Amino acid sequence: MAPRLKLRDIAFFERPVQFARPFRFGAITINATPQLFVRVEIEVEGKGAAVGAGAELLVPKWFDKRPELSPDQTVDGLRRSLEIARGLYLARTGFQTAFDLHASCIGAQIATCAKKNIPALAAGYGPAEIDKAILDASLRAVETNFFDGMAGNVAGIDARLSPDLEDADLATFLAGRKPLPRVAIRHTVGLDDIVEGEGGVADARENAGANYFKLKLSGDPTADAVRLVRIGKELDTLRRDTKVTLDANEQYADLAALRALMDRLDRDVALRPIASRLLYVEQPMPRDITRQSPLGSLAARGFIIDEADDSYDAFPAARALGYRGISSKSCKGLYKSIVNATRAAKWSAGGESFFVTGEDLTCQVGLAVQQDLALGAFIGVTHAERNGHHYVDGFGDALATEAAAFAAAHPDLYADAGQGIRLSIHNGDLLTESLNTTGFATSVHPDWSALRPLEQPKSLQENPA
């Protein structure tokens, strides 16, 4: 039986994060953004009180890309999502499992946010972050680690939010998981990143020995093709078996524009270094266009959804359109990742191939990377995007003592090579052994005294919920 719990408190904090280099994806360039931290206190039936934590960047213009909103307004929407979720979760006063709590709140969360003009993807951010901290506290209360706890369904996950599955499908999937001992990093090449020479794609000091590369697309087939030719030439110089994924972040306007790029990949000899390495293409078109556009013959290339993954029924709907995969991101919800991984395994057993990928736009070193890495290792993600080591200088503005505490507790994940504590990458991989600790993939929590309270959402100041 999954342990039952009730919430005593949910608190939000934030810390500014300055980027070491501009990160341009889609229509925005990020130089800095706050990192969210969640602290919950729960009471577990028969076990007493426990404290849990989670973390994630508050990324502008990803969850909500509406052009009429400024970057700050979209971050404000995430803060509103968090506050709405906090109210809904704390209103549940009885003992219930972690998944009971999530399932009983998610519908009201989406509906309440919709009334406040917050789209579903941003609406899901609040529950996703609270759920991670609750799971951390639950695992600490029962004194087990994430991998063993999830294999035993410590959260009480069932199929009530995914009627295409049976409870037994989820239980079987969870019980059969053997977490990966290492997960390869996928090095991101942003639209403003250097391609050739020092600091470029083939520079080992920049790519950290990665064998997987995630290449951002602009939405212009001609410009993207020209840039991919340049990147392909650099990858050829590495003289090792490298693979690539392409990510358009919703920038391709429609199927015609997408087909123009795919045709060039099929026919242009200069693009063969990319085409021969290509694993899949991520979220090429806007989420609304995606839902109206069957891929047809393009489906043979292998496409996944990411920003269009804003509900529990998004993956089945995308499958019907020709998509083969979906991204796992802890900022979209760890339970949804597990449900989708269960689907991919069940569907693939029928002879076709479906998959879940690892993408981590919002993760930074420390708590966020560790929890997302553990989730991916548990569900079988063999390689995952890792922006934290590349776009932010180590632990950024965290206190040196906090960074040192994480490094001491997880020595296989962090090292100081003379420039401060950073992710320790072993032949292109991150190791997961130290995540096998009581709690959700972490032996330590942030220094709460060094964090400031989450900034009050401006719209809530003007119109309290």
RORORO-100124 format. One record per residue (C-alpha): x, y, z negated; residue number from 1. Coordinates in Angstrom, 3 decimals, decimal comma. Last residue first. Example, Ala and Ser with C-alpha at 12.3 -4.5 7.8 and 13.67 -1.06 7.14 Angstrom:
2
site u=13,670	v=-1,060	w=-7,140	n=2
site u=12,300	v=-4,500	w=-7,800	n=1
//
This chain:
465
site u=-7,598	v=34,921	w=6,505	n=465
site u=-6,283	v=38,385	w=5,668	n=464
site u=-6,692	v=40,821	w=8,569	n=463
site u=-3,969	v=43,506	w=8,491	n=462
site u=-1,453	v=41,648	w=6,350	n=461
site u=-2,417	v=38,442	w=8,116	n=460
site u=-1,641	v=40,037	w=11,463	n=459
site u=1,750	v=41,104	w=10,185	n=458
site u=2,691	v=37,611	w=9,083	n=457
site u=4,384	v=37,914	w=5,688	n=456
site u=8,092	v=37,207	w=6,025	n=455
site u=8,955	v=33,834	w=4,552	n=454
site u=10,564	v=34,314	w=1,153	n=453
site u=14,312	v=34,936	w=1,182	n=452
site u=16,844	v=32,149	w=0,867	n=451
site u=19,983	v=32,079	w=-1,300	n=450
site u=18,134	v=30,909	w=-4,418	n=449
site u=16,778	v=27,921	w=-2,485	n=448
site u=20,262	v=26,533	w=-1,866	n=447
site u=19,240	v=23,983	w=0,753	n=446
site u=18,505	v=20,398	w=-0,274	n=445
site u=20,912	v=17,507	w=-0,656	n=444
site u=21,020	v=13,755	w=-0,049	n=443
site u=19,253	v=14,055	w=3,297	n=442
site u=17,564	v=11,741	w=5,775	n=441
site u=14,047	v=12,084	w=4,356	n=440
site u=14,590	v=10,967	w=0,777	n=439
site u=16,904	v=8,362	w=-0,745	n=438
site u=19,788	v=7,796	w=1,661	n=437
site u=20,271	v=6,065	w=5,004	n=436
site u=21,055	v=9,381	w=6,694	n=435
site u=24,703	v=8,604	w=5,892	n=434
site u=24,736	v=5,827	w=8,502	n=433
site u=23,387	v=7,951	w=11,385	n=432
site u=26,442	v=8,701	w=13,497	n=431
site u=26,330	v=11,380	w=16,191	n=430
site u=27,726	v=10,449	w=19,592	n=429
site u=29,881	v=11,969	w=22,361	n=428
site u=33,013	v=10,049	w=21,439	n=427
site u=32,352	v=10,780	w=17,758	n=426
site u=30,786	v=14,205	w=17,183	n=425
site u=31,212	v=15,825	w=13,778	n=424
site u=28,719	v=18,669	w=13,481	n=423
site u=30,365	v=21,772	w=12,096	n=422
site u=32,032	v=22,998	w=8,925	n=421
site u=34,342	v=25,959	w=9,405	n=420
site u=36,949	v=26,776	w=12,023	n=419
site u=39,810	v=24,591	w=10,810	n=418
site u=38,525	v=21,220	w=11,973	n=417
site u=35,931	v=21,076	w=9,216	n=416
site u=33,761	v=17,988	w=9,527	n=415
site u=30,101	v=17,041	w=9,474	n=414
site u=27,959	v=14,015	w=10,361	n=413
site u=30,014	v=11,087	w=9,038	n=412
site u=30,776	v=13,024	w=5,846	n=411
site u=27,080	v=13,321	w=4,905	n=410
site u=26,948	v=14,177	w=1,188	n=409
site u=30,242	v=16,091	w=1,192	n=408
site u=29,366	v=17,914	w=4,422	n=407
site u=25,918	v=18,876	w=3,139	n=406
site u=27,397	v=20,215	w=-0,089	n=405
site u=30,121	v=22,090	w=1,801	n=404
site u=27,532	v=23,835	w=3,958	n=403
site u=25,642	v=24,893	w=0,840	n=402
site u=28,828	v=26,138	w=-0,844	n=401
site u=29,777	v=28,131	w=2,252	n=400
site u=26,448	v=29,936	w=2,007	n=399
site u=24,282	v=29,632	w=5,112	n=398
site u=24,658	v=32,401	w=7,685	n=397
site u=25,646	v=30,098	w=10,544	n=396
site u=26,018	v=26,476	w=9,470	n=395
site u=28,289	v=25,799	w=12,432	n=394
site u=28,476	v=28,802	w=14,732	n=393
site u=25,158	v=28,600	w=16,557	n=392
site u=24,669	v=27,949	w=20,289	n=391
site u=26,744	v=24,783	w=20,675	n=390
site u=26,552	v=22,755	w=17,475	n=389
site u=22,850	v=23,444	w=17,039	n=388
site u=21,771	v=22,775	w=20,607	n=387
site u=21,663	v=18,995	w=20,341	n=386
site u=19,569	v=17,318	w=23,017	n=385
site u=19,092	v=13,672	w=22,189	n=384
site u=20,424	v=10,323	w=23,365	n=383
site u=19,404	v=6,776	w=22,406	n=382
site u=15,903	v=7,601	w=21,137	n=381
site u=14,781	v=4,355	w=19,487	n=380
site u=11,928	v=5,299	w=17,146	n=379
site u=14,145	v=5,235	w=14,059	n=378
site u=17,171	v=6,928	w=15,619	n=377
site u=14,947	v=9,731	w=16,877	n=376
site u=13,334	v=10,308	w=13,481	n=375
site u=16,722	v=10,169	w=11,771	n=374
site u=18,155	v=12,738	w=14,183	n=373
site u=15,169	v=15,046	w=13,612	n=372
site u=15,626	v=14,807	w=9,852	n=371
site u=19,382	v=15,338	w=10,003	n=370
site u=19,227	v=18,193	w=12,516	n=369
site u=16,691	v=20,119	w=10,443	n=368
site u=18,349	v=19,593	w=7,044	n=367
site u=21,860	v=20,605	w=7,951	n=366
site u=22,815	v=21,738	w=11,415	n=365
site u=20,102	v=23,554	w=13,362	n=364
site u=16,993	v=22,193	w=15,036	n=363
site u=14,447	v=24,243	w=17,009	n=362
site u=15,306	v=23,305	w=20,592	n=361
site u=15,604	v=19,658	w=19,620	n=360
site u=14,750	v=17,254	w=22,449	n=359
site u=14,806	v=13,473	w=22,078	n=358
site u=12,970	v=11,413	w=24,691	n=357
site u=10,078	v=8,952	w=24,493	n=356
site u=9,635	v=6,327	w=27,190	n=355
site u=7,340	v=4,537	w=29,603	n=354
site u=8,356	v=1,791	w=32,036	n=353
site u=5,773	v=-0,437	w=33,700	n=352
site u=5,507	v=-4,175	w=33,055	n=351
site u=2,630	v=-4,366	w=30,572	n=350
site u=5,038	v=-4,299	w=27,616	n=349
site u=5,886	v=-0,779	w=28,732	n=348
site u=2,401	v=0,385	w=27,711	n=347
site u=2,810	v=-0,966	w=24,177	n=346
site u=6,303	v=0,443	w=23,705	n=345
site u=5,369	v=3,857	w=25,098	n=344
site u=2,219	v=3,920	w=22,970	n=343
site u=4,131	v=3,134	w=19,781	n=342
site u=6,636	v=5,865	w=20,658	n=341
site u=3,704	v=8,250	w=21,106	n=340
site u=2,254	v=7,416	w=17,684	n=339
site u=5,683	v=7,790	w=16,080	n=338
site u=6,272	v=11,161	w=17,728	n=337
site u=2,774	v=12,289	w=16,736	n=336
site u=3,566	v=11,407	w=13,129	n=335
site u=6,785	v=13,429	w=13,248	n=334
site u=4,993	v=16,580	w=14,367	n=333
site u=5,626	v=19,120	w=17,101	n=332
site u=8,560	v=20,718	w=15,247	n=331
site u=9,945	v=17,201	w=14,714	n=330
site u=10,427	v=16,957	w=18,432	n=329
site u=9,883	v=13,758	w=20,386	n=328
site u=9,458	v=14,408	w=24,079	n=327
site u=7,071	v=12,588	w=26,394	n=326
site u=7,561	v=10,109	w=29,178	n=325
site u=6,315	v=8,494	w=32,342	n=324
site u=4,144	v=11,207	w=33,830	n=323
site u=1,870	v=10,180	w=36,720	n=322
site u=-1,264	v=12,214	w=35,977	n=321
site u=-2,935	v=9,383	w=34,012	n=320
site u=0,204	v=9,168	w=31,881	n=319
site u=-0,141	v=12,862	w=31,091	n=318
site u=-3,627	v=12,309	w=29,675	n=317
site u=-2,428	v=9,341	w=27,619	n=316
site u=0,457	v=11,507	w=26,332	n=315
site u=-1,658	v=14,568	w=25,474	n=314
site u=-4,259	v=12,704	w=23,381	n=313
site u=-2,649	v=13,459	w=20,023	n=312
site u=-2,474	v=17,135	w=20,863	n=311
site u=-0,052	v=19,854	w=21,996	n=310
site u=2,296	v=17,902	w=24,254	n=309
site u=2,085	v=20,269	w=27,232	n=308
site u=5,231	v=22,008	w=25,936	n=307
site u=7,096	v=18,708	w=26,345	n=306
site u=5,895	v=16,525	w=29,203	n=305
site u=8,068	v=13,996	w=30,987	n=304
site u=8,807	v=13,264	w=34,636	n=303
site u=10,413	v=10,315	w=36,395	n=302
site u=11,333	v=10,686	w=40,081	n=301
site u=8,682	v=8,220	w=41,264	n=300
site u=6,014	v=10,579	w=39,945	n=299
site u=6,637	v=12,906	w=42,883	n=298
site u=4,438	v=10,690	w=45,055	n=297
site u=1,323	v=11,846	w=43,211	n=296
site u=2,156	v=14,234	w=40,379	n=295
site u=-1,457	v=14,810	w=39,371	n=294
site u=-1,948	v=18,546	w=38,755	n=293
site u=-4,698	v=19,942	w=36,509	n=292
site u=-3,116	v=19,202	w=33,112	n=291
site u=0,264	v=20,417	w=34,344	n=290
site u=-1,208	v=23,734	w=35,482	n=289
site u=-2,306	v=24,453	w=31,902	n=288
site u=1,070	v=23,405	w=30,460	n=287
site u=3,049	v=25,519	w=32,889	n=286
site u=5,088	v=23,385	w=35,331	n=285
site u=8,408	v=21,507	w=35,152	n=284
site u=8,002	v=19,949	w=31,697	n=283
site u=11,148	v=17,770	w=31,697	n=282
site u=12,669	v=16,059	w=34,717	n=281
site u=14,095	v=12,569	w=34,253	n=280
site u=17,259	v=10,436	w=34,350	n=279
site u=19,263	v=12,221	w=37,060	n=278
site u=22,848	v=11,046	w=37,609	n=277
site u=22,574	v=10,185	w=41,305	n=276
site u=20,496	v=13,295	w=41,979	n=275
site u=23,052	v=15,569	w=40,292	n=274
site u=26,198	v=14,397	w=42,106	n=273
site u=24,016	v=13,997	w=45,239	n=272
site u=23,154	v=17,693	w=45,324	n=271
site u=25,708	v=18,515	w=48,036	n=270
site u=24,233	v=15,714	w=50,138	n=269
site u=20,908	v=17,528	w=50,240	n=268
site u=18,058	v=15,131	w=51,009	n=267
site u=16,481	v=13,774	w=47,836	n=266
site u=17,521	v=16,599	w=45,521	n=265
site u=16,376	v=19,100	w=48,145	n=264
site u=13,001	v=17,397	w=48,349	n=263
site u=12,727	v=17,493	w=44,552	n=262
site u=13,317	v=21,248	w=44,561	n=261
site u=10,659	v=21,927	w=47,197	n=260
site u=8,291	v=19,479	w=45,494	n=259
site u=8,412	v=21,564	w=42,322	n=258
site u=7,492	v=24,722	w=44,218	n=257
site u=4,588	v=22,957	w=45,920	n=256
site u=3,486	v=21,292	w=42,667	n=255
site u=2,954	v=24,636	w=40,948	n=254
site u=4,593	v=27,638	w=39,311	n=253
site u=7,824	v=25,990	w=38,261	n=252
site u=8,871	v=27,783	w=35,041	n=251
site u=7,201	v=25,508	w=32,480	n=250
site u=10,419	v=24,985	w=30,462	n=249
site u=12,243	v=23,820	w=33,608	n=248
site u=14,321	v=21,065	w=32,006	n=247
site u=16,529	v=18,748	w=34,072	n=246
site u=18,180	v=15,650	w=32,649	n=245
site u=21,695	v=14,504	w=33,398	n=244
site u=23,853	v=11,399	w=33,104	n=243
site u=27,622	v=11,017	w=32,856	n=242
site u=29,793	v=7,992	w=33,533	n=241
site u=33,294	v=9,374	w=33,330	n=240
site u=35,545	v=11,213	w=35,761	n=239
site u=34,981	v=14,604	w=34,132	n=238
site u=35,729	v=16,330	w=37,443	n=237
site u=32,485	v=15,028	w=38,970	n=236
site u=30,536	v=16,869	w=36,273	n=235
site u=32,034	v=20,144	w=37,461	n=234
site u=30,987	v=19,532	w=41,070	n=233
site u=27,486	v=18,674	w=39,912	n=232
site u=27,256	v=21,936	w=37,976	n=231
site u=28,008	v=23,966	w=41,108	n=230
site u=25,482	v=22,025	w=43,182	n=229
site u=22,959	v=22,479	w=40,355	n=228
site u=23,410	v=26,256	w=40,565	n=227
site u=22,642	v=26,349	w=44,280	n=226
site u=19,633	v=24,053	w=43,813	n=225
site u=18,262	v=26,193	w=40,990	n=224
site u=18,547	v=29,360	w=43,046	n=223
site u=16,736	v=27,747	w=45,978	n=222
site u=14,013	v=26,058	w=43,927	n=221
site u=13,282	v=29,164	w=41,782	n=220
site u=11,726	v=27,890	w=38,532	n=219
site u=14,751	v=28,794	w=36,395	n=218
site u=16,037	v=25,328	w=35,519	n=217
site u=17,973	v=24,290	w=32,391	n=216
site u=20,406	v=21,411	w=32,620	n=215
site u=20,546	v=18,811	w=29,834	n=214
site u=23,813	v=16,880	w=29,931	n=213
site u=24,639	v=13,377	w=28,710	n=212
site u=28,129	v=11,902	w=28,351	n=211
site u=29,145	v=14,491	w=25,789	n=210
site u=32,802	v=14,938	w=24,866	n=209
site u=32,125	v=18,003	w=22,752	n=208
site u=30,687	v=19,896	w=25,763	n=207
site u=32,338	v=23,191	w=24,810	n=206
site u=35,812	v=22,172	w=23,708	n=205
site u=35,743	v=19,483	w=26,396	n=204
site u=35,409	v=22,138	w=29,116	n=203
site u=33,587	v=20,430	w=32,016	n=202
site u=30,412	v=22,531	w=31,781	n=201
site u=32,216	v=25,823	w=31,312	n=200
site u=33,989	v=27,565	w=28,466	n=199
site u=37,161	v=27,791	w=30,516	n=198
site u=36,443	v=26,989	w=34,146	n=197
site u=33,119	v=26,650	w=35,924	n=196
site u=29,499	v=26,723	w=34,728	n=195
site u=29,305	v=29,434	w=32,066	n=194
site u=25,981	v=29,533	w=30,242	n=193
site u=23,298	v=32,068	w=31,099	n=192
site u=20,730	v=29,522	w=32,292	n=191
site u=21,507	v=27,185	w=29,426	n=190
site u=23,597	v=24,048	w=29,818	n=189
site u=22,555	v=21,785	w=26,966	n=188
site u=24,784	v=18,903	w=25,893	n=187
site u=22,891	v=15,692	w=25,232	n=186
site u=24,303	v=14,102	w=22,081	n=185
site u=24,452	v=10,330	w=21,843	n=184
site u=22,690	v=8,654	w=18,924	n=183
site u=24,521	v=6,258	w=16,620	n=182
site u=23,576	v=3,461	w=14,221	n=181
site u=20,156	v=3,113	w=15,898	n=180
site u=17,343	v=2,269	w=13,509	n=179
site u=15,894	v=-1,252	w=13,780	n=178
site u=12,131	v=-0,832	w=14,041	n=177
site u=9,917	v=-3,902	w=13,958	n=176
site u=7,791	v=-2,956	w=10,954	n=175
site u=6,918	v=0,413	w=12,455	n=174
site u=5,811	v=-0,989	w=15,815	n=173
site u=3,770	v=-3,770	w=14,225	n=172
site u=2,001	v=-1,374	w=11,856	n=171
site u=1,275	v=1,050	w=14,684	n=170
site u=-0,198	v=-1,578	w=16,988	n=169
site u=-2,076	v=-3,151	w=14,050	n=168
site u=-3,939	v=0,098	w=13,400	n=167
site u=-5,210	v=-0,178	w=16,966	n=166
site u=-4,356	v=2,277	w=19,722	n=165
site u=-6,429	v=4,189	w=22,285	n=164
site u=-8,231	v=5,740	w=19,306	n=163
site u=-5,158	v=7,868	w=18,471	n=162
site u=-6,050	v=10,170	w=15,567	n=161
site u=-7,605	v=7,373	w=13,457	n=160
site u=-4,860	v=4,954	w=14,457	n=159
site u=-3,088	v=4,537	w=11,110	n=158
site u=-0,058	v=5,956	w=9,314	n=157
site u=0,070	v=5,224	w=5,576	n=156
site u=3,077	v=7,455	w=4,881	n=155
site u=5,196	v=4,657	w=3,364	n=154
site u=4,635	v=2,592	w=6,490	n=153
site u=7,014	v=-0,208	w=5,406	n=152
site u=9,281	v=0,490	w=8,392	n=151
site u=8,822	v=4,157	w=7,506	n=150
site u=10,171	v=3,681	w=4,005	n=149
site u=13,063	v=1,502	w=5,099	n=148
site u=14,250	v=4,068	w=7,653	n=147
site u=13,459	v=7,147	w=5,581	n=146
site u=15,200	v=6,031	w=2,407	n=145
site u=13,692	v=4,768	w=-0,834	n=144
site u=13,212	v=5,957	w=-4,375	n=143
site u=9,398	v=5,952	w=-4,558	n=142
site u=9,347	v=9,607	w=-5,577	n=141
site u=12,225	v=10,497	w=-3,276	n=140
site u=10,416	v=8,995	w=-0,291	n=139
site u=7,282	v=10,960	w=-1,145	n=138
site u=9,219	v=14,224	w=-1,517	n=137
site u=10,848	v=13,842	w=1,899	n=136
site u=7,495	v=12,884	w=3,423	n=135
site u=5,896	v=15,998	w=1,975	n=134
site u=8,721	v=18,148	w=3,366	n=133
site u=8,308	v=16,677	w=6,828	n=132
site u=4,520	v=17,046	w=6,708	n=131
site u=4,761	v=20,752	w=5,830	n=130
site u=6,808	v=21,440	w=8,950	n=129
site u=4,541	v=19,549	w=11,333	n=128
site u=1,405	v=20,965	w=9,683	n=127
site u=2,523	v=24,547	w=10,417	n=126
site u=3,886	v=23,899	w=13,915	n=125
site u=0,680	v=22,310	w=15,212	n=124
site u=-0,998	v=25,680	w=15,657	n=123
site u=1,880	v=26,814	w=17,867	n=122
site u=1,189	v=23,972	w=20,308	n=121
site u=-2,575	v=24,486	w=19,999	n=120
site u=-2,582	v=28,146	w=20,956	n=119
site u=-3,031	v=30,883	w=18,309	n=118
site u=-5,878	v=33,253	w=19,207	n=117
site u=-7,161	v=33,549	w=15,619	n=116
site u=-10,211	v=31,394	w=16,361	n=115
site u=-7,856	v=28,875	w=17,967	n=114
site u=-5,800	v=28,807	w=14,755	n=113
site u=-8,839	v=27,803	w=12,749	n=112
site u=-9,765	v=25,038	w=15,204	n=111
site u=-6,234	v=23,610	w=15,422	n=110
site u=-5,822	v=23,624	w=11,640	n=109
site u=-9,308	v=22,214	w=11,036	n=108
site u=-8,457	v=19,234	w=13,223	n=107
site u=-5,026	v=18,754	w=11,631	n=106
site u=-6,198	v=18,841	w=8,007	n=105
site u=-7,692	v=15,425	w=7,218	n=104
site u=-5,181	v=13,639	w=9,412	n=103
site u=-2,194	v=15,241	w=7,690	n=102
site u=-3,462	v=14,545	w=4,180	n=101
site u=-4,428	v=10,983	w=5,019	n=100
site u=-0,950	v=10,626	w=6,590	n=99
site u=0,743	v=11,511	w=3,316	n=98
site u=-1,535	v=9,155	w=1,423	n=97
site u=-4,314	v=10,468	w=-0,815	n=96
site u=-4,813	v=11,716	w=-4,365	n=95
site u=-7,352	v=14,502	w=-4,693	n=94
site u=-6,946	v=18,277	w=-4,366	n=93
site u=-7,107	v=18,934	w=-0,638	n=92
site u=-7,353	v=22,751	w=-0,608	n=91
site u=-3,552	v=22,881	w=-0,811	n=90
site u=-3,313	v=21,384	w=2,678	n=89
site u=-5,773	v=23,797	w=4,268	n=88
site u=-4,218	v=26,892	w=2,713	n=87
site u=-0,691	v=25,865	w=3,630	n=86
site u=-1,800	v=25,099	w=7,181	n=85
site u=-3,172	v=28,615	w=7,611	n=84
site u=0,037	v=30,103	w=6,223	n=83
site u=2,240	v=28,012	w=8,508	n=82
site u=0,216	v=28,816	w=11,615	n=81
site u=0,379	v=32,507	w=10,716	n=80
site u=4,162	v=32,271	w=10,528	n=79
site u=4,180	v=30,588	w=13,923	n=78
site u=2,010	v=33,366	w=15,365	n=77
site u=4,426	v=35,943	w=13,953	n=76
site u=7,169	v=34,223	w=15,927	n=75
site u=5,024	v=34,781	w=19,037	n=74
site u=4,545	v=38,434	w=18,107	n=73
site u=8,284	v=38,902	w=17,682	n=72
site u=8,925	v=37,600	w=21,204	n=71
site u=6,403	v=40,107	w=22,578	n=70
site u=3,001	v=38,906	w=23,725	n=69
site u=1,428	v=39,890	w=27,073	n=68
site u=3,491	v=37,259	w=28,881	n=67
site u=1,875	v=34,304	w=27,066	n=66
site u=4,710	v=31,889	w=26,313	n=65
site u=3,447	v=30,496	w=23,002	n=64
site u=5,335	v=27,548	w=21,508	n=63
site u=8,449	v=28,581	w=23,403	n=62
site u=8,396	v=32,376	w=23,416	n=61
site u=10,102	v=32,897	w=20,069	n=60
site u=11,700	v=30,081	w=18,043	n=59
site u=11,083	v=29,925	w=14,306	n=58
site u=13,933	v=27,511	w=13,671	n=57
site u=13,192	v=24,415	w=11,611	n=56
site u=13,592	v=23,144	w=8,051	n=55
site u=12,131	v=20,557	w=5,665	n=54
site u=12,157	v=19,952	w=1,926	n=53
site u=10,758	v=17,704	w=-0,786	n=52
site u=10,253	v=17,931	w=-4,546	n=51
site u=8,941	v=15,080	w=-6,699	n=50
site u=6,513	v=14,684	w=-9,578	n=49
site u=5,394	v=11,489	w=-11,261	n=48
site u=5,522	v=7,884	w=-10,083	n=47
site u=2,151	v=6,342	w=-10,967	n=46
site u=0,311	v=8,376	w=-8,333	n=45
site u=2,772	v=10,698	w=-6,674	n=44
site u=2,656	v=14,348	w=-7,723	n=43
site u=3,934	v=16,742	w=-5,115	n=42
site u=6,159	v=19,798	w=-4,910	n=41
site u=6,875	v=21,246	w=-1,509	n=40
site u=9,725	v=23,366	w=-0,172	n=39
site u=9,728	v=24,485	w=3,455	n=38
site u=12,613	v=26,284	w=5,150	n=37
site u=12,210	v=28,347	w=8,320	n=36
site u=15,163	v=29,580	w=10,354	n=35
site u=14,945	v=33,105	w=11,695	n=34
site u=15,944	v=34,061	w=15,251	n=33
site u=19,053	v=35,409	w=16,960	n=32
site u=20,507	v=35,875	w=20,441	n=31
site u=17,646	v=34,323	w=22,398	n=30
site u=17,132	v=34,941	w=26,124	n=29
site u=13,618	v=34,506	w=27,486	n=28
site u=11,885	v=33,640	w=30,766	n=27
site u=12,570	v=29,904	w=30,836	n=26
site u=15,670	v=29,190	w=28,804	n=25
site u=18,452	v=31,617	w=28,036	n=24
site u=20,640	v=31,035	w=24,981	n=23
site u=23,004	v=33,916	w=24,299	n=22
site u=26,213	v=32,910	w=22,533	n=21
site u=27,230	v=32,410	w=18,905	n=20
site u=23,603	v=32,735	w=17,845	n=19
site u=22,710	v=34,594	w=14,657	n=18
site u=20,358	v=32,788	w=12,303	n=17
site u=18,418	v=34,772	w=9,704	n=16
site u=17,153	v=32,716	w=6,743	n=15
site u=13,566	v=31,892	w=5,852	n=14
site u=11,455	v=30,613	w=2,990	n=13
site u=8,078	v=28,919	w=2,663	n=12
site u=6,551	v=27,441	w=-0,500	n=11
site u=4,022	v=24,633	w=-0,883	n=10
site u=2,801	v=23,650	w=-4,357	n=9
site u=1,142	v=20,922	w=-6,420	n=8
site u=0,134	v=18,586	w=-3,630	n=7
site u=-1,473	v=15,238	w=-4,289	n=6
site u=-0,046	v=11,823	w=-3,677	n=5
site u=-0,947	v=8,275	w=-2,849	n=4
site u=1,731	v=5,664	w=-2,217	n=3
site u=1,278	v=3,481	w=0,874	n=2
site u=0,000	v=0,000	w=0,000	n=1
//
